[in-house]
Amino acid sequence: MIMNNIDNPFVVYGYAGPEYFCDRKEETQALIDTLMNGGNVTLMSPRRMGKTGLILNAFHQIEKQYSNVTCFYVDIFATQSLSDFVSALANAIIGKLDTPIQRAEGFLARFFQNSQITMSADPITGMPQWGLSFQPQEAQVTLDKIFAYIEQSSRTCFIALDEFQQISKYEEKNIESLLRTYIQAHRNVRFIFSGSKQHMMFEMFTSPKHPFYRSTECQNLAALNEAVYYEFAQERLSIKHIQLDADLFHEIYQRFDGVTWFVQEILNRLYRLEEGTYVDDAIWHDCLERIIFSQAENYRCQYKMLTRNQALLLSAIAKERCVKEPMSGQFIHRYNLKSSSSVQRAFQFLMEEEFIYETDNGYIVYDRFMSLWLAKER
């Protein structure tokens, strides 16, 4: 195993390369195969399962193998309108497809003559980043220009739109139809539509009532295989001769239902231990306590922003760990919650804002670390 100069091999944010990426070989190949064969993909899973890492891993392999393909990742979670969407897309794409000769001749300024070209530094790499400044009423015209810019490059472009369900919140109501036209009109562009609100994504891409009906190949991302994940963890912990038994890893994996980010955060903390440490139950629980303590102030702020009914219901679900019937009289009585109607309103809010999440076994607090903090503190 060849490692680069990252100090901790258990990466919790971003994508650091294939040597830090665990498995997902079948999922990665499925993405690549669909895109390379002219298809588009809908990728669904709960947050923190590893969708972004999977996309970037597939893009890394594609750009390594195919010189005529350029990949773009666009997170639209923070966008609130078509104008925001177009700006995010422009920031990701503009300046990446023009040739050195075109740059020397001021191609961008001429091509986007009705918009103002902007330049800033990428917050991560520090490299120049181009964008467009335009009036909100010109968003659709600017979007046409962006796709014309892609078309003129004669390159095949793969665009991942992460948290795609966000477009349903835009004040403009025709966004799905509008974007569907670009899929049909531009054959050198293929898309990955990625989202964590699975019920919304499922409705958008599988219901005949929606423009995206049957326009993509749907993929669902499940938890990593436990045995494979343990082998990955053990190999990297052995760099510092840190020992983690399979039984203890199983406990960690099960505690967080195999959700990648939470397990990875624990492994990241374990890797910080002294060289040669044998990880026992006390040590891993100490790591867990340190993580919760580091996030406690953030959790307090989130908790204070809730109404009393919402806060009480969230705490009750955390204490139960998993609740099959949160509207049942027995559950409401056990935690001295108010009427079923007030619990219903609080429940709907917590679901919509992703404080809680539905699993096969019932409802849980989405952030597993926050759930432990709530169960202990509230």
VEXTIVO-718898 format. One record per residue (C-alpha): x, y, z; residue in one letter. Coordinates in steps of 0.1 Angstrom, whole numbers, plus 5000, padded with zeros to 4 digits. Layout:
XYZA
...
REM end
This chain:
500050005000M
501550344989I
500450635010M
501051005003N
501851275028N
498451285047I
499151225084D
495951045091N
494750785066P
491150795079F
489851095059V
486651235073V
486151525048Y
486751535011G
488451294989Y
492251234992A
492750964966G
492050594960P
494450474987E
492250645014Y
489050524999F
487550205012C
486149944987D
483050054967R
484649884937K
481349754923E
479550084930E
482450284914T
482450064883Q
478750084880A
478950464879L
481750454854I
480050204831D
476750394830T
478350724823L
480750584797M
477850414779N
475850734776G
473550704806G
472750934835N
472650814872V
470550894902T
472550814933L
470550794966M
471550725002S
471250885036P
473751165043R
477251065055R
477050725038M
479850825014G
478050944982K
480451234976T
483551014981G
482050754957L
481451024930I
484951174933L
486550824933N
484750744901A
485751084886F
489351024896H
489450694878Q
487550834847I
489951124842E
492950904848K
491750654821Q
490050884795Y
491851194783S
488851334765N
486551344796V
486251624821T
484351574854C
482651844875F
481251814910Y
478652074921V
477052084955D
473752264953I
472652214989F
473052594997A
471252714966T
467852874969Q
466952964933S
467652904897L
470053204898S
472053034927D
472052704908F
473452874876V
476153054897S
477252724913A
477352554880L
479352844865A
481852844893N
482552474887A
482752474849I
483752824835I
487452844826G
487952464826K
487152394790L
488752674770D
492152614754T
495252814761P
494852994728I
491253074736Q
492353214770R
494953434753A
492453564729E
489853654756G
487453384745F
485553374778L
484753754778A
483453734742R
481453414748F
479753544779F
479553904767Q
476253964785N
477653854819S
480553974839Q
483453724843I
484653704879T
487753544893M
488453434928S
490753184946A
489552834952D
489052804990P
490752464991I
493452474964T
494052844962G
493952814924M
492153074903P
488453004899Q
486253164873W
482653254876G
479853464862L
477953764876S
474553814860F
471053954868Q
468653694883P
466253744854Q
469053634831E
469553304848A
468053084821Q
469853264793V
473053224812T
472452854817L
471952824779D
475352994775K
477052754800I
475852454781F
476852614748A
480252664763Y
480352294771I
479152204736E
481852414719Q
484652234737S
483951904719S
484851734752R
482651474770T
481651624804C
480251444834F
478551664859I
477551554894A
474851764910L
474851674947D
471851724970E
469751754938F
466451744957Q
467252104967Q
465752224933I
462252134946S
462652424971K
463252684944Y
460652954940E
460652874902E
458452584895K
459652454862N
463252354871I
462851984866E
461452034831S
464052294823L
466952064833L
465451764816R
465751954783T
469451994787Y
469851614792I
467951564759Q
469651834739A
473351794748H
474751454740R
478251524753N
477051594788V
476051324813R
474851364848F
474951214883I
471951334903F
472851264939S
470651314969G
470151235006S
466351295009K
465550954995Q
461750984994H
462051314974M
464651174950M
462650854945F
459551064937E
461451284912M
462951004893F
460450714895T
457050894893S
455450934859P
454251274871K
457751414870H
459851514840P
462851304851F
460750984851Y
462850694838R
465550924825S
468350784847T
469750454861E
469050454899C
471650334923Q
471250314961N
474250334983L
474250095013A
476750065042A
480149935035L
480649555040N
481849515076E
484549255068A
485949465040V
485949785061Y
487649605090Y
490449485067E
490849845054F
490949975090A
493349715103Q
495849765074E
496050135081R
496150115119L
499049875115S
501150165102I
501350275138K
501049915152H
497750005167I
495649685174Q
491949675169L
490249335173D
487449235149A
484949205178D
485549555189L
485349685154F
482049505151H
480749685181E
481850025166I
480349935132Y
477049825148Q
476750125171R
476650345140F
474750115117D
477850105094G
477350465084V
480750555069T
481250905084W
480650805120F
482850495118V
485550685100Q
485550955127E
486150695154I
488950535133L
490450885128N
490550935166R
492050585172L
494850655147Y
495850955169R
496650715197L
500250635207E
502050385185E
501550035196G
498350095215T
495949805220Y
492449935216V
490149805243D
486549905252D
487650185275A
489850345249I
487350355221W
484650485244H
487050755255D
487550845218C
483750865215L
483451095245E
486051325231R
484151355198I
480851425215I
482551685238F
484151855208S
480651895192Q
478751975224A
478452355219E
477252295183N
474652055196Y
473552305223R
472952575197C
470952345175Q
468852225205Y
468152585217K
466752675182M
464052405185L
460652475201T
460052295234R
457852035218N
460451965191Q
463351945216A
461451715239L
460551475211L
464051475198L
465451395232S
462851115237A
463850955204I
467550975213A
466950805247K
465050525230E
467750505203R
465050375178C
461350435180V
458950235159K
455750435166E
456550785178P
452850875177M
451750595200S
450150685233G
452650465252Q
455650655238F
453950995244I
453050905280H
456450765288R
458251095280Y
455451335292N
455051475257L
452051685249K
449051595228S
449451365197S
448651665174S
451551865189S
453851565187V
452751515150Q
453751875142R
457051845160A
457651515142F
457051665108Q
459451945114F
462251715127L
461751495096M
461851775072E
464951935087E
466651595089E
467051585127F
465451245126I
465550965100Y
463450665092E
465250325091T
463949975086D
463549935123N
462050275132G
462950645136Y
466350755149I
468251085155V
470151135122Y
473351255138D
474450955159R
476851155180F
474151415187M
471851125197S
474351015223L
474751365236W
471051405239L
470551075257A
473251175282K
472551545287E
468851585283R
REM end
